[in-house]
């Protein structure tokens, strides 16, 4: 077995695993966006639910096409798709969940009291 062939196999396996992780992350963001009511996005002072559904849906489609086409890397669109999903999960999702729970008014700076 040639060394270059082995390196190519390992490289393709790493890219496939990264693509799979990206698709799972994008799917998680899309499904989570589907679960919340549209009024919660406005109450959390975030963009509309339609905006986030379109953004995470397109991100999931790009990730799935990249993975299914056997793309050798994420590429520019793949990186943008993962970034959009991460922004939703890190910024929008916590704000929407807090708006949906009504907020805990018995929370101080170090936790509940």
C-alpha positions as CSV (number, residue, x, y, z in Angstrom):
1,X,0.0,0.0,0.0
2,X,1.4,3.3,-1.1
3,X,1.7,6.1,1.5
4,X,0.0,8.7,-0.7
5,X,-3.0,6.4,-1.0
6,X,-3.2,5.9,2.7
7,X,-3.0,9.7,3.3
8,X,-5.8,10.2,0.7
9,X,-8.0,7.7,2.5
10,X,-7.5,9.3,5.9
11,X,-8.0,12.8,4.5
12,X,-11.3,11.8,2.8
13,X,-12.5,10.1,6.0
14,X,-11.8,13.2,8.1
15,X,-13.6,15.4,5.6
16,X,-16.6,13.0,5.6
17,X,-16.8,13.0,9.4
18,X,-16.6,16.9,9.5
19,X,-19.3,17.0,6.8
20,X,-21.5,14.6,8.8
21,X,-21.0,16.7,12.0
22,X,-21.9,19.9,10.0
23,X,-25.1,18.3,8.6
24,X,-26.2,17.1,12.1
25,X,-25.6,20.6,13.5
26,X,-27.6,22.2,10.7
27,X,-30.4,19.7,11.0
28,X,-30.5,20.4,14.8
29,X,-30.8,24.2,14.2
30,X,-33.5,23.7,11.6
31,X,-35.7,21.4,13.7
32,X,-35.3,23.5,16.7
33,X,-36.4,26.6,14.7
34,X,-39.5,24.6,13.6
35,X,-40.5,23.9,17.2
36,X,-40.9,27.5,18.5
37,X,-43.8,29.8,18.0
38,X,-43.3,32.8,15.7
39,X,-44.3,35.3,18.4
40,X,-41.3,34.2,20.6
41,X,-38.8,35.4,18.0
42,X,-40.3,38.9,18.0
43,X,-40.5,38.8,21.9
44,X,-36.8,37.9,22.0
45,X,-36.0,40.8,19.7
46,X,-34.6,38.5,17.1
47,X,-35.5,38.3,13.4
48,X,-38.7,36.6,12.4
49,X,-39.2,32.9,12.4
50,X,-39.6,32.9,8.6
51,X,-36.1,34.4,8.3
52,X,-34.5,31.8,10.6
53,X,-36.4,28.9,9.0
54,X,-35.2,30.0,5.6
55,X,-31.6,30.5,6.8
56,X,-31.3,27.2,8.7
57,X,-33.2,25.4,5.9
58,X,-30.8,26.6,3.2
59,X,-27.9,25.8,5.5
60,X,-29.2,22.2,6.0
61,X,-29.7,21.9,2.2
62,X,-26.2,23.0,1.4
63,X,-24.7,20.7,4.0
64,X,-26.7,17.7,2.8
65,X,-25.8,18.4,-0.9
66,X,-22.2,18.7,0.1
67,X,-22.2,15.5,2.0
68,X,-24.2,13.5,-0.6
69,X,-22.1,14.8,-3.5
70,X,-19.0,13.5,-1.8
71,X,-17.5,17.0,-1.6
72,X,-13.9,16.9,-0.5
73,X,-14.3,19.8,1.9
74,X,-16.8,22.3,3.3
75,X,-16.0,25.1,0.8
76,X,-17.2,28.7,1.2
77,X,-20.9,27.9,1.1
78,X,-20.5,25.0,3.6
79,X,-18.6,27.3,6.0
80,X,-21.3,30.0,5.7
81,X,-24.0,27.3,6.3
82,X,-22.3,26.0,9.5
83,X,-21.8,29.6,10.7
84,X,-25.5,30.4,10.2
85,X,-26.5,27.4,12.1
86,X,-24.1,28.1,14.9
87,X,-25.3,31.7,15.2
88,X,-28.9,30.4,15.6
89,X,-27.9,27.8,18.2
90,X,-25.6,30.1,20.2
91,X,-27.6,33.4,20.1
92,X,-31.2,33.0,18.9
93,X,-32.1,29.7,20.5
94,X,-31.3,30.7,24.1
95,X,-33.2,34.0,23.7
96,X,-36.2,32.3,22.2
97,X,-36.3,29.6,24.9
98,X,-36.1,32.3,27.6
99,X,-38.9,34.3,26.0
100,X,-41.0,31.1,25.9
101,X,-40.4,30.3,29.5
102,X,-41.4,33.7,30.7
103,X,-38.1,34.2,32.3
104,X,-37.3,33.2,35.8
105,X,-37.7,36.3,38.0
106,X,-36.0,34.7,41.0
107,X,-32.6,34.6,39.4
108,X,-29.7,36.6,40.7
109,X,-26.3,37.1,39.2
110,X,-25.1,33.8,40.7
111,X,-28.1,31.6,40.1
112,X,-31.6,31.2,41.5
113,X,-32.5,32.4,45.0
